[in-house]
Structures are given as C-alpha cells and as structure tokens.
Amino acid sequence: TDNQRLPIKSATCAHSLCEECLDDYHASLMNGRSTLRYVRCPQCNDKTKKAFDIQNKVVDFFLREYINAEKEEVGLNVLNLIGFAPSMELTAG
C-alpha cells in the first residue's frame, strides 16, 4: 500500500479507514474551524467517541499486511491466467 492508502485504526471501535479517506472526512468536518484533532468513526457515527486522532494516526499493521498479501495473491493469479509462471524471466525481445 502506498502512504496515502495506509489503513488507519480507530481507537474506539473495530473499524479502519484508509488515510486518504480519513483526511478527506476530517476536511469535510472542519466547516471553518481552525482545528479539529479528533473525529468520530463515520461508520459507527457515535458522536461521544474520539475514534480517530488526526495528529497521531495509528496504522493498522495487521490489515496492511493482509491487503499486501491479497495484492500479491491476486497478482500471482493474474500471472497464472496469462501463462506467466513466477520462475520465468522476462527478456528484452
């Protein structure tokens, strides 16, 4: 995952958001405010909870590794579908 797509973990629920989505959500809540450090989870929408700390984002490392593993598996499946085995080497024609 690139840095803008890192999964960010909520401090109060089991949800995670990609960093870019969280930043966009945070920006939509600013409404002329000069600062807004904590935001609620947009999925739970519990206004009493400070789910995401914008200044100290916590990366969900487990989810990040899962996403990376899925990408690798999908990539290998595509290579197998087109007949390219991982042991084959690409050579300039």
C-alpha positions, 0 to 999 in steps of 0.5 A, spaced: 500 500 500 502 506 498 502 512 504 496 515 502 492 508 502 495 506 509 489 503 513 488 507 519 485 504 526 480 507 530 481 507 537 474 506 539 471 501 535 473 495 530 473 499 524 479 502 519 479 507 514 484 508 509 488 515 510 486 518 504 479 517 506 480 519 513 483 526 511 478 527 506 472 526 512 476 530 517 476 536 511 469 535 510 468 536 518 472 542 519 466 547 516 471 553 518 474 551 524 481 552 525 482 545 528 479 539 529 484 533 532 479 528 533 473 525 529 468 520 530 468 513 526 463 515 520 461 508 520 459 507 527 457 515 527 457 515 535 458 522 536 461 521 544 467 517 541 474 520 539 475 514 534 480 517 530 486 522 532 488 526 526 495 528 529 497 521 531 494 516 526 495 509 528 496 504 522 493 498 522 499 493 521 495 487 521 490 489 515 496 492 511 499 486 511 493 482 509 491 487 503 499 486 501 498 479 501 491 479 497 495 484 492 500 479 491 495 473 491 491 476 486 497 478 482 500 471 482 493 469 479 493 474 474 500 471 472 497 464 472 491 466 467 496 469 462 501 463 462 506 467 466 509 462 471 513 466 477 520 462 475 520 465 468 524 471 466 522 476 462 527 478 456 528 484 452 525 481 445 
